[in-house]
Amino acid sequence: MMQVTIPLDPTVVLFYSRIASAAGISLEQVLSDALFKLAGELSLEALQNSTPSDQYELSIKLLRNPCR
């Protein structure tokens, strides 16, 4: 897995630290899960706002060059 450094406002760190503590998991895992969920939501919104032609072209691009 790739590691990424993201500067966060102290308030954001406190918020997600409290969630991590309550859930009994690491801050890193909470942030990773939150980013993954956001990516899914943004992808779904983009698909809903696109035309079938746009969706087809994106599918072809992803098939030719999948994310790694």
C-alpha positions as protocol buffer text, in pm:
chain_id: "A"
residue {
  index: 1
  type: MET
  ca { x: 0 y: 0 z: 0 }
}
residue {
  index: 2
  type: MET
  ca { x: 125 y: 349 z: -81 }
}
residue {
  index: 3
  type: GLN
  ca { x: 174 y: 598 z: 200 }
}
residue {
  index: 4
  type: VAL
  ca { x: 64 y: 957 z: 154 }
}
residue {
  index: 5
  type: THR
  ca { x: 121 y: 1260 z: 376 }
}
residue {
  index: 6
  type: ILE
  ca { x: -171 y: 1502 z: 403 }
}
residue {
  index: 7
  type: PRO
  ca { x: -158 y: 1818 z: 613 }
}
residue {
  index: 8
  type: LEU
  ca { x: -478 y: 1846 z: 820 }
}
residue {
  index: 9
  type: ASP
  ca { x: -624 y: 2122 z: 1029 }
}
residue {
  index: 10
  type: PRO
  ca { x: -595 y: 2036 z: 1401 }
}
residue {
  index: 11
  type: THR
  ca { x: -974 y: 2047 z: 1433 }
}
residue {
  index: 12
  type: VAL
  ca { x: -1008 y: 1779 z: 1165 }
}
residue {
  index: 13
  type: VAL
  ca { x: -748 y: 1564 z: 1340 }
}
residue {
  index: 14
  type: LEU
  ca { x: -934 y: 1600 z: 1671 }
}
residue {
  index: 15
  type: PHE
  ca { x: -1267 y: 1511 z: 1508 }
}
residue {
  index: 16
  type: TYR
  ca { x: -1137 y: 1198 z: 1337 }
}
residue {
  index: 17
  type: SER
  ca { x: -926 y: 1102 z: 1641 }
}
residue {
  index: 18
  type: ARG
  ca { x: -1243 y: 1094 z: 1850 }
}
residue {
  index: 19
  type: ILE
  ca { x: -1414 y: 876 z: 1591 }
}
residue {
  index: 20
  type: ALA
  ca { x: -1113 y: 644 z: 1582 }
}
residue {
  index: 21
  type: SER
  ca { x: -1108 y: 618 z: 1960 }
}
residue {
  index: 22
  type: ALA
  ca { x: -1481 y: 546 z: 1979 }
}
residue {
  index: 23
  type: ALA
  ca { x: -1452 y: 283 z: 1704 }
}
residue {
  index: 24
  type: GLY
  ca { x: -1137 y: 128 z: 1848 }
}
residue {
  index: 25
  type: ILE
  ca { x: -937 y: 166 z: 1528 }
}
residue {
  index: 26
  type: SER
  ca { x: -643 y: 381 z: 1424 }
}
residue {
  index: 27
  type: LEU
  ca { x: -673 y: 739 z: 1307 }
}
residue {
  index: 28
  type: GLU
  ca { x: -507 y: 634 z: 981 }
}
residue {
  index: 29
  type: GLN
  ca { x: -775 y: 370 z: 919 }
}
residue {
  index: 30
  type: VAL
  ca { x: -1057 y: 617 z: 989 }
}
residue {
  index: 31
  type: LEU
  ca { x: -907 y: 869 z: 747 }
}
residue {
  index: 32
  type: SER
  ca { x: -850 y: 600 z: 484 }
}
residue {
  index: 33
  type: ASP
  ca { x: -1210 y: 479 z: 516 }
}
residue {
  index: 34
  type: ALA
  ca { x: -1344 y: 835 z: 498 }
}
residue {
  index: 35
  type: LEU
  ca { x: -1145 y: 911 z: 183 }
}
residue {
  index: 36
  type: PHE
  ca { x: -1251 y: 583 z: 21 }
}
residue {
  index: 37
  type: LYS
  ca { x: -1617 y: 656 z: 96 }
}
residue {
  index: 38
  type: LEU
  ca { x: -1585 y: 1010 z: -40 }
}
residue {
  index: 39
  type: ALA
  ca { x: -1424 y: 879 z: -360 }
}
residue {
  index: 40
  type: GLY
  ca { x: -1715 y: 640 z: -410 }
}
residue {
  index: 41
  type: GLU
  ca { x: -1973 y: 911 z: -351 }
}
residue {
  index: 42
  type: LEU
  ca { x: -1801 y: 1151 z: -592 }
}
residue {
  index: 43
  type: SER
  ca { x: -1774 y: 878 z: -856 }
}
residue {
  index: 44
  type: LEU
  ca { x: -2142 y: 795 z: -823 }
}
residue {
  index: 45
  type: GLU
  ca { x: -2235 y: 1162 z: -850 }
}
residue {
  index: 46
  type: ALA
  ca { x: -2015 y: 1203 z: -1159 }
}
residue {
  index: 47
  type: LEU
  ca { x: -2180 y: 901 z: -1322 }
}
residue {
  index: 48
  type: GLN
  ca { x: -2527 y: 1032 z: -1242 }
}
residue {
  index: 49
  type: ASN
  ca { x: -2439 y: 1368 z: -1399 }
}
residue {
  index: 50
  type: SER
  ca { x: -2283 y: 1218 z: -1712 }
}
residue {
  index: 51
  type: THR
  ca { x: -2441 y: 1106 z: -2036 }
}
residue {
  index: 52
  type: PRO
  ca { x: -2442 y: 741 z: -2145 }
}
residue {
  index: 53
  type: SER
  ca { x: -2181 y: 835 z: -2406 }
}
residue {
  index: 54
  type: ASP
  ca { x: -1952 y: 976 z: -2135 }
}
residue {
  index: 55
  type: GLN
  ca { x: -1998 y: 659 z: -1929 }
}
residue {
  index: 56
  type: TYR
  ca { x: -1909 y: 442 z: -2228 }
}
residue {
  index: 57
  type: GLU
  ca { x: -1593 y: 641 z: -2304 }
}
residue {
  index: 58
  type: LEU
  ca { x: -1483 y: 624 z: -1939 }
}
residue {
  index: 59
  type: SER
  ca { x: -1540 y: 247 z: -1933 }
}
residue {
  index: 60
  type: ILE
  ca { x: -1322 y: 203 z: -2241 }
}
residue {
  index: 61
  type: LYS
  ca { x: -1045 y: 419 z: -2091 }
}
residue {
  index: 62
  type: LEU
  ca { x: -1050 y: 220 z: -1767 }
}
residue {
  index: 63
  type: LEU
  ca { x: -1041 y: -111 z: -1953 }
}
residue {
  index: 64
  type: ARG
  ca { x: -740 y: 4 z: -2156 }
}
residue {
  index: 65
  type: ASN
  ca { x: -555 y: 153 z: -1858 }
}
residue {
  index: 66
  type: PRO
  ca { x: -685 y: 21 z: -1525 }
}
residue {
  index: 67
  type: CYS
  ca { x: -588 y: 195 z: -1202 }
}
residue {
  index: 68
  type: ARG
  ca { x: -304 y: 27 z: -1020 }
}
